[in-house]
Amino acid sequence: MRIKFVVLRIANKIIKSQSQLINSKMDLQNLKPATMEIKVLGPGCPKCKTLEKATLQAVAEAGVNATVTKVDDIVVIMNYGVMTTPALVIDGKVVVKGKVPTVEEIKLLITK
């Protein structure tokens, strides 16, 4: 009888800890990074410079906490799978390539 009681207590603890773990994982999945990392990919052409300015303006207008970096190294750009520039990368994901989106479009992308 005592063994059955102990086994039930242990099983209860395992179920509670698994439930807490699942809840903590769900919470972590819904969190966004405190500082968004935005990269403007391009060798320095006029369109690349325009995208960089538009991105900086969109970040300022949206009030988003982000770091905007200009990447002009062709090898790094190609590592993102980008063959046409300019391109915009948000938190490691290429979201725009081969065109210059408007400030409004960029704001939509960074506030998703």
Secondary structure, DSSP 8 states (H G I E B T S, - for coil): -HHHHHHHHHHHHHHHHHHHHHHHHHHHHH---SSEEEEEE-SS-HHHHHHHHHHHHHHHHHT--EEEEEE--HHHHHHTT--SS-EEEETTEEEEESS---HHHHHHHHT-
